[in-house]
Amino acid sequence: MSTKKSLLLLSFVFLLVLAFAAMVHADLTSMLAVDSLLAQISAGDLQQTQDLFAEDAVFTNKLTGRSCEGFAEIAVDLTPWQHPGRTYEIISMTEDGDTVKFVVEVSDHNVVWASQRMTAELNDNLIQNLELDGIRLLSFPYKKVGDSS
């Protein structure tokens, strides 16, 4: 193979790697923003979540019809989500551009009792809009986290 062909092939492979890395980075950024939000709420550290939101972010709870803007108001709505022993785990996520739709299992002391459907819109890697789209309470008996039955 000639040097020109080798360089052309190497350049093409390099461009493919860069394109793939850009796609992976975008997915990881969105997933990390959502995962960080839920991890910090689970840990009871709402103040740290402020860094994940845009200054003019909006939270909408479609179940109550309430919408609030700015982190001070958003924190008031997210505070009841925090309970000792409560965790939120992402069980599915789809992404379309800067919009991430995800489903979260809610557990108290390793017992799953609900799933929440949420949508987040990101702008410059910050959460611009967060919506609670729905919640489904699980029927008895509750399943324990990690239980295969």
Rosetta silent file (secondary structure, phi, psi, omega in degrees, C-alpha in Angstrom):
SEQUENCE: MSTKKSLLLLSFVFLLVLAFAAMVHADLTSMLAVDSLLAQISAGDLQQTQDLFAEDAVFTNKLTGRSCEGFAEIAVDLTPWQHPGRTYEIISMTEDGDTVKFVVEVSDHNVVWASQRMTAELNDNLIQNLELDGIRLLSFPYKKVGDSS
SCORE:     score description
SCORE:     0.000 S_00000001
   1 L     0.000  136.830 -177.966    0.000    0.000    0.000 S_00000001
   2 L   -73.974  161.819 -179.585    1.370    3.403   -0.908 S_00000001
   3 H   -62.203  -40.616  179.777    2.114    6.049    1.684 S_00000001
   4 H   -62.419  -43.903  179.805   -0.659    8.331    0.364 S_00000001
   5 H   -66.016  -40.102  178.716   -3.240    5.561    0.647 S_00000001
   6 H   -62.433  -44.484  178.788   -2.026    4.665    4.126 S_00000001
   7 H   -65.539  -39.779  178.201   -2.266    8.279    5.273 S_00000001
   8 H   -63.562  -44.959  178.670   -5.704    8.662    3.710 S_00000001
   9 H   -64.467  -42.854  178.670   -6.918    5.480    5.406 S_00000001
  10 H   -62.747  -41.651  177.753   -5.379    6.521    8.720 S_00000001
  11 H   -62.515  -42.927  179.489   -7.037    9.956    8.456 S_00000001
  12 H   -62.384  -45.390  178.676  -10.395    8.349    7.730 S_00000001
  13 H   -62.428  -41.474  179.090  -10.080    6.016   10.724 S_00000001
  14 H   -61.348  -43.044  178.356   -9.050    8.945   12.919 S_00000001
  15 H   -64.085  -39.870  176.680  -12.142   10.930   11.847 S_00000001
  16 H   -62.610  -41.729  179.102  -14.380    7.946   12.612 S_00000001
  17 H   -63.755  -42.817  178.798  -12.848    7.634   16.071 S_00000001
  18 H   -63.786  -42.810  179.227  -13.377   11.351   16.727 S_00000001
  19 H   -63.304  -43.563  179.018  -16.999   11.183   15.555 S_00000001
  20 H   -64.390  -43.003  179.375  -17.671    8.150   17.742 S_00000001
  21 H   -62.128  -38.205  178.098  -15.984    9.797   20.738 S_00000001
  22 H   -64.851  -40.998  179.044  -18.155   12.905   20.273 S_00000001
  23 H   -66.653  -44.005  179.654  -21.332   10.783   20.241 S_00000001
  24 H   -63.246  -43.139  179.682  -20.278    8.826   23.312 S_00000001
  25 H   -60.213  -42.532  179.640  -19.349   12.043   25.142 S_00000001
  26 H   -62.789  -44.680  179.418  -22.775   13.561   24.428 S_00000001
  27 H   -63.972  -44.144 -179.585  -24.559   10.470   25.747 S_00000001
  28 H   -64.805  -38.849 -179.481  -22.362   10.295   28.836 S_00000001
  29 H   -61.322  -48.205  179.829  -22.838   13.993   29.584 S_00000001
  30 H   -64.133  -46.554 -179.280  -26.632   13.701   29.554 S_00000001
  31 H   -64.188  -40.973  179.755  -26.626   10.461   31.474 S_00000001
  32 H   -64.746  -38.078  178.586  -24.129   11.812   33.993 S_00000001
  33 H   -62.150  -47.721 -179.750  -26.225   14.948   34.581 S_00000001
  34 H   -67.601  -44.955  179.705  -29.356   12.884   35.258 S_00000001
  35 H   -62.092  -41.668  178.557  -27.458   10.235   37.254 S_00000001
  36 H   -63.110  -42.031  178.515  -25.740   12.940   39.349 S_00000001
  37 H   -57.630  -50.810 -177.298  -29.074   14.595   40.079 S_00000001
  38 H   -68.173  -37.130  178.512  -30.619   11.361   41.332 S_00000001
  39 H   -64.756  -40.993 -178.995  -27.500   10.325   43.267 S_00000001
  40 H   -71.906  -34.996  174.505  -27.357   13.659   45.073 S_00000001
  41 H   -65.823  -43.848  178.354  -31.064   13.564   45.913 S_00000001
  42 H   -59.763  -37.827 -178.535  -30.617    9.986   47.201 S_00000001
  43 L   -78.165   -7.619 -179.492  -27.655   11.127   49.299 S_00000001
  44 L    79.587   22.007 -176.493  -29.701   13.978   50.784 S_00000001
  45 L  -113.315   70.180 -178.247  -27.428   16.610   49.267 S_00000001
  46 H   -65.819  -31.059 -178.408  -29.811   18.944   47.474 S_00000001
  47 H   -61.117  -37.060  179.186  -27.413   21.891   47.676 S_00000001
  48 H   -68.487  -23.585 -179.937  -24.933   20.092   45.394 S_00000001
  49 H   -69.103  -20.790 -179.650  -27.667   19.584   42.813 S_00000001
  50 H   -55.712  -35.614 -179.524  -27.767   23.341   42.213 S_00000001
  51 H   -66.168  -16.512 -178.870  -24.600   23.007   40.102 S_00000001
  52 H   -88.229  -13.999 -175.131  -26.492   20.719   37.703 S_00000001
  53 E  -103.117  144.420  170.781  -29.229   23.260   36.895 S_00000001
  54 E   -67.537  156.584 -177.222  -29.164   26.287   34.615 S_00000001
  55 E   -57.868  -37.360 -178.289  -29.799   29.568   36.434 S_00000001
  56 E  -105.698   31.439 -178.482  -33.283   29.901   34.894 S_00000001
  57 E   -61.938  153.322  179.893  -34.148   26.188   35.050 S_00000001
  58 E  -125.290  135.717  173.207  -37.785   25.124   35.294 S_00000001
  59 E  -115.981  129.732  178.781  -39.245   22.126   37.149 S_00000001
  60 E  -124.448  126.325  174.021  -42.754   20.987   36.248 S_00000001
  61 E  -101.345  102.094 -176.823  -44.719   18.387   38.141 S_00000001
  62 L   -68.687  -16.499  178.631  -47.346   17.288   35.619 S_00000001
  63 L   -74.187  -37.423 -178.771  -49.175   15.357   38.355 S_00000001
  64 L  -101.458  -16.041 -176.498  -49.949   18.481   40.376 S_00000001
  65 L    82.475    1.692 -178.393  -49.731   21.025   37.556 S_00000001
  66 E   -82.021  138.041  176.217  -47.173   23.013   39.551 S_00000001
  67 E  -132.584  138.536  179.321  -44.281   24.636   37.736 S_00000001
  68 E  -138.049  153.396 -176.841  -41.453   26.564   39.336 S_00000001
  69 E  -124.348  142.069  179.769  -38.441   28.470   38.047 S_00000001
  70 L    87.615  148.554 -172.393  -35.011   28.944   39.553 S_00000001
  71 H   -65.867  -33.437 -179.308  -33.181   26.606   41.885 S_00000001
  72 H   -58.922  -43.390  178.161  -34.558   28.095   45.117 S_00000001
  73 H   -73.354  -38.983  179.664  -38.098   27.143   44.076 S_00000001
  74 H   -61.794  -41.229 -179.647  -37.004   23.845   42.516 S_00000001
  75 H   -60.235  -36.390  177.933  -35.270   22.851   45.771 S_00000001
  76 H   -61.507  -41.078 -179.661  -38.567   23.337   47.654 S_00000001
  77 H   -75.257  -28.970 -179.070  -40.252   20.847   45.309 S_00000001
  78 H   -86.055  -20.225 -178.485  -37.368   18.336   45.405 S_00000001
  79 H   -55.981  -43.431  178.836  -36.901   18.409   49.197 S_00000001
  80 H   -63.488  -14.530  178.214  -39.823   16.005   49.857 S_00000001
  81 H   -72.855  -15.831 -175.116  -38.076   13.467   47.600 S_00000001
  82 L   -94.558  122.530  174.657  -35.360   13.078   50.212 S_00000001
  83 L  -141.788  143.017  175.442  -35.878   10.525   52.955 S_00000001
  84 L   -57.498  129.480  179.232  -33.254    8.546   54.870 S_00000001
  85 L    87.763   -3.442  179.624  -32.880    5.213   53.102 S_00000001
  86 E   -89.158  136.963  176.528  -34.629    6.340   49.881 S_00000001
  87 E  -133.436  155.926  178.100  -32.828    5.798   46.581 S_00000001
  88 E  -123.928  126.362 -178.627  -33.580    6.506   42.950 S_00000001
  89 E  -127.382  128.311  178.233  -32.215    4.214   40.252 S_00000001
  90 E   -71.259  126.565  178.091  -32.448    4.787   36.508 S_00000001
  91 E  -110.764  -17.307  172.599  -33.922    1.699   34.845 S_00000001
  92 E  -156.981  151.610 -178.921  -34.289    3.087   31.315 S_00000001
  93 E  -152.868  134.895  172.657  -33.177    6.141   29.403 S_00000001
  94 E  -129.003  149.193 -175.620  -33.648    7.433   25.870 S_00000001
  95 E  -130.995  135.443  176.232  -32.074   10.496   24.387 S_00000001
  96 E  -135.104   96.584 -175.482  -33.132   12.693   21.505 S_00000001
  97 L    66.922 -123.213 -179.803  -30.732   15.583   21.073 S_00000001
  98 L   -94.445    7.757  179.921  -30.713   17.536   24.335 S_00000001
  99 E  -105.004  129.339 -179.368  -33.853   15.835   25.658 S_00000001
 100 E  -120.899  123.279  174.314  -33.513   12.821   27.931 S_00000001
 101 E  -107.019  133.500 -177.220  -36.509   10.682   28.914 S_00000001
 102 E  -147.472  156.598  176.781  -35.926    8.267   31.756 S_00000001
 103 E  -117.582  136.406 -175.384  -37.689    5.963   34.175 S_00000001
 104 E  -123.712  134.248  170.201  -36.570    5.737   37.776 S_00000001
 105 E   -89.013  134.701  178.899  -37.304    3.096   40.411 S_00000001
 106 E  -105.164  126.570 -178.718  -37.948    4.562   43.849 S_00000001
 107 E  -126.563  143.125  169.573  -36.844    2.434   46.815 S_00000001
 108 E  -119.572  120.021 -179.120  -37.057    2.889   50.547 S_00000001
 109 L    50.529   48.957  176.276  -34.609    0.735   52.498 S_00000001
 110 L    68.328   16.585  175.864  -34.037   -1.483   49.425 S_00000001
 111 E  -113.692  115.534 -179.366  -37.751   -2.041   48.801 S_00000001
 112 E   -75.761  128.909 -178.767  -38.950   -0.754   45.416 S_00000001
 113 E  -127.327  -10.061 -179.379  -42.379    0.851   45.723 S_00000001
 114 E  -159.610  162.561  168.543  -42.789    3.100   42.671 S_00000001
 115 E  -128.904  143.437 -179.320  -41.440    4.093   39.297 S_00000001
 116 E  -118.948  138.130  172.790  -41.320    7.655   37.994 S_00000001
 117 E  -101.234  128.980 -176.791  -41.248    8.814   34.372 S_00000001
 118 E  -137.168  158.569  175.801  -39.263   11.991   33.880 S_00000001
 119 E  -132.865  134.083  176.149  -37.973   14.212   31.101 S_00000001
 120 E  -126.145  136.404  173.124  -34.947   16.496   31.281 S_00000001
 121 E  -112.297  127.971 -178.291  -33.860   19.047   28.703 S_00000001
 122 E  -105.164  148.751  175.672  -30.236   20.067   28.847 S_00000001
 123 E  -139.136  119.170 -175.885  -28.631   23.278   27.647 S_00000001
 124 L    53.386   43.359  177.280  -24.820   23.569   27.733 S_00000001
 125 L    66.673   14.289  175.849  -24.695   20.369   29.834 S_00000001
 126 E  -115.814  149.325  178.474  -26.986   21.891   32.487 S_00000001
 127 E   -72.912  117.056  179.267  -30.558   20.876   33.233 S_00000001
 128 E   -93.202  -43.178  178.746  -32.776   23.567   31.709 S_00000001
 129 E  -134.364  136.568  175.915  -36.144   21.836   32.162 S_00000001
 130 E  -131.553  127.951 -178.914  -37.064   18.906   34.373 S_00000001
 131 E  -126.483  134.718  168.756  -40.516   17.349   34.269 S_00000001
 132 E   -92.440  107.232 -173.801  -42.112   14.665   36.387 S_00000001
 133 E   -85.632  -29.988 -178.063  -44.324   13.059   33.736 S_00000001
 134 E  -176.384  162.720  177.301  -45.873   10.273   35.790 S_00000001
 135 E  -139.835  141.059  178.264  -45.585    7.914   38.701 S_00000001
 136 E  -125.728  118.767  175.807  -46.686    4.310   39.019 S_00000001
 137 E   -80.976  134.997 -179.319  -47.111    2.775   42.435 S_00000001
 138 L   -82.408  146.626  179.981  -46.183   -0.896   42.496 S_00000001
 139 L   -83.042  165.233  178.254  -48.679   -3.399   43.817 S_00000001
 140 L   -71.966  154.878  -10.452  -48.038   -5.759   46.699 S_00000001
 141 L   -76.727  148.619  177.723  -45.895   -7.651   47.374 S_00000001
 142 L   -65.723  148.756  176.778  -43.098   -5.147   47.016 S_00000001
 143 E  -101.162  139.138  178.123  -39.957   -6.428   45.390 S_00000001
 144 E   -80.008  145.530  176.798  -36.637   -6.030   47.092 S_00000001
 145 L   -59.806  131.456  179.381  -33.798   -4.403   45.169 S_00000001
 146 L    84.153   -4.428  178.132  -31.618   -7.109   43.658 S_00000001
 147 L   -81.710  126.981 -176.715  -34.303   -9.758   44.182 S_00000001
 148 L   -83.382   -7.537 -178.370  -34.786  -11.806   41.001 S_00000001
 149 L   -87.979    0.000    0.000  -38.297  -12.961   41.935 S_00000001
